[in-house]
Amino acid sequence: MFDTGPGRLAVVDLERARPHAVVFDIVRLACGPWVGRPDLRAAFFEGYGRELADKEERSLRCLAALDAVSAISWGVPHHDPEIVARGRATLARLERGDAE
């Protein structure tokens, strides 16, 4: 994208773009920056204009589990302990029943 006014160039990375549930876009936030920061989650949904419906909350938990397993299965062979730790922490939170 190029803005001819101030002459700014912006690049959008669509490498992983695909049709998916809307709540899928929230998984990385729920498993990352929102962990231990309910204020960030609240601020996001205030800007979003609504909280997730019950069905979306259940979907978020399921998608978080899939994301965690994916992180572990990618992180182990690629020797990325940070990604593996994030995946394991997400699974532990889900097992305890902590909110995502």
Sine and cosine of phi, psi and omega as CSV:
sin_phi,cos_phi,sin_psi,cos_psi,sin_omega,cos_omega
0.00,0.00,0.67,-0.75,0.00,-1.00
-0.75,-0.67,0.80,-0.59,0.04,-1.00
-0.99,-0.12,0.93,-0.38,-0.07,-1.00
-0.95,0.32,-0.33,0.95,0.03,-1.00
-0.89,0.45,-0.99,0.10,0.00,-1.00
-0.98,0.19,-0.03,1.00,0.03,-1.00
0.95,0.31,0.63,0.78,0.00,-1.00
-1.00,-0.09,0.61,-0.79,0.05,-1.00
-0.92,-0.39,0.72,-0.69,0.05,-1.00
-0.78,-0.63,0.67,-0.74,0.00,-1.00
-0.91,-0.42,0.74,-0.67,0.02,-1.00
-0.94,-0.35,0.81,-0.59,0.00,-1.00
-1.00,-0.04,0.93,-0.37,-0.03,-1.00
-0.96,-0.29,0.35,0.94,-0.08,-1.00
-0.80,0.60,-0.68,0.73,-0.07,-1.00
-0.96,-0.28,0.23,0.97,0.00,-1.00
-0.94,0.33,0.68,-0.74,0.04,-1.00
-0.22,-0.98,0.34,-0.94,0.08,-1.00
-0.90,0.44,0.72,-0.69,-0.02,-1.00
-0.28,-0.96,0.18,-0.98,0.08,-1.00
-0.87,0.49,0.62,-0.79,0.00,-1.00
-0.82,0.57,-0.64,0.76,-0.05,-1.00
-0.90,0.44,-0.33,0.94,0.02,-1.00
-0.85,0.53,-0.57,0.82,0.00,-1.00
-0.92,0.39,-0.27,0.96,-0.05,-1.00
-1.00,-0.06,-0.25,0.97,-0.08,-1.00
-0.82,0.57,-0.77,0.64,-0.06,-1.00
-0.89,0.45,-0.54,0.84,0.07,-1.00
-0.93,0.37,-0.72,0.70,-0.03,-1.00
-0.91,0.42,-0.51,0.86,-0.04,-1.00
-1.00,-0.10,-0.03,1.00,-0.05,-1.00
-0.80,-0.60,-0.99,-0.16,-0.14,-0.99
-0.87,0.49,-0.45,0.89,-0.03,-1.00
-0.99,0.17,-0.25,0.97,-0.05,-1.00
-0.88,0.47,0.87,-0.49,-0.01,-1.00
0.97,0.26,0.12,0.99,-0.03,-1.00
-0.76,-0.65,0.95,0.33,0.00,-1.00
-0.87,0.49,-0.37,0.93,0.04,-1.00
-0.91,0.42,-0.60,0.80,0.02,-1.00
-0.93,0.36,-0.66,0.75,0.04,-1.00
-0.88,0.48,-0.73,0.68,-0.01,-1.00
-0.87,0.49,-0.68,0.74,0.01,-1.00
-0.90,0.44,-0.65,0.76,0.02,-1.00
-0.87,0.49,-0.77,0.64,-0.08,-1.00
-0.95,0.32,-0.42,0.91,0.12,-0.99
-0.90,0.43,-0.71,0.71,0.05,-1.00
-0.94,0.35,-0.56,0.83,0.01,-1.00
-0.92,0.38,-0.49,0.87,0.07,-1.00
0.99,-0.16,-0.09,1.00,0.04,-1.00
-0.22,-0.98,0.36,-0.93,0.13,-0.99
-0.99,0.13,0.20,-0.98,0.07,-1.00
-0.96,0.27,0.58,-0.81,0.11,-0.99
-0.95,0.31,0.30,-0.95,0.00,-1.00
-0.81,0.59,-0.70,0.72,0.00,-1.00
-0.88,0.48,-0.63,0.77,0.02,-1.00
-0.93,0.36,-0.62,0.79,0.05,-1.00
-0.88,0.48,-0.68,0.73,0.04,-1.00
-0.90,0.44,-0.67,0.75,0.04,-1.00
-0.88,0.47,-0.64,0.77,0.01,-1.00
-0.87,0.49,-0.68,0.74,0.03,-1.00
-0.89,0.45,-0.69,0.73,0.01,-1.00
-0.91,0.42,-0.71,0.71,0.00,-1.00
-0.92,0.38,-0.54,0.84,0.07,-1.00
-0.90,0.43,-0.64,0.77,0.04,-1.00
-0.90,0.44,-0.69,0.72,0.04,-1.00
-0.89,0.45,-0.66,0.75,0.03,-1.00
-0.89,0.45,-0.64,0.77,0.00,-1.00
-0.90,0.43,-0.72,0.70,0.01,-1.00
-0.90,0.43,-0.64,0.77,0.04,-1.00
-0.89,0.46,-0.68,0.74,0.01,-1.00
-0.88,0.48,-0.70,0.71,-0.01,-1.00
-0.92,0.40,-0.71,0.71,-0.05,-1.00
-0.93,0.37,-0.43,0.90,0.07,-1.00
-1.00,0.06,-0.66,0.75,-0.11,-0.99
-0.92,0.39,-0.60,0.80,-0.04,-1.00
-0.89,0.45,-0.82,0.57,-0.02,-1.00
-0.93,0.36,-0.35,0.94,0.02,-1.00
-0.99,-0.11,0.15,0.99,0.06,-1.00
0.79,0.62,0.76,0.65,0.01,-1.00
-0.90,-0.44,1.00,0.07,-0.08,-1.00
-0.89,0.46,-0.47,0.88,0.01,-1.00
-0.91,0.42,-0.71,0.71,0.01,-1.00
-0.92,0.40,-0.68,0.73,0.01,-1.00
-0.88,0.47,-0.69,0.72,0.00,-1.00
-0.89,0.46,-0.65,0.76,0.03,-1.00
-0.89,0.46,-0.69,0.72,0.02,-1.00
-0.89,0.46,-0.71,0.71,0.00,-1.00
-0.92,0.40,-0.62,0.78,0.02,-1.00
-0.91,0.42,-0.64,0.77,0.04,-1.00
-0.89,0.46,-0.72,0.69,0.02,-1.00
-0.88,0.48,-0.63,0.77,0.02,-1.00
-0.90,0.43,-0.68,0.73,0.04,-1.00
-0.89,0.46,-0.68,0.73,0.02,-1.00
-0.90,0.44,-0.65,0.76,0.00,-1.00
-0.91,0.42,-0.62,0.78,0.03,-1.00
-0.96,0.27,-0.30,0.96,-0.04,-1.00
1.00,0.07,0.25,0.97,0.05,-1.00
-0.91,0.42,0.54,-0.84,0.04,-1.00
-0.92,0.40,0.62,-0.78,0.06,-1.00
-1.00,-0.04,0.00,0.00,0.00,0.00
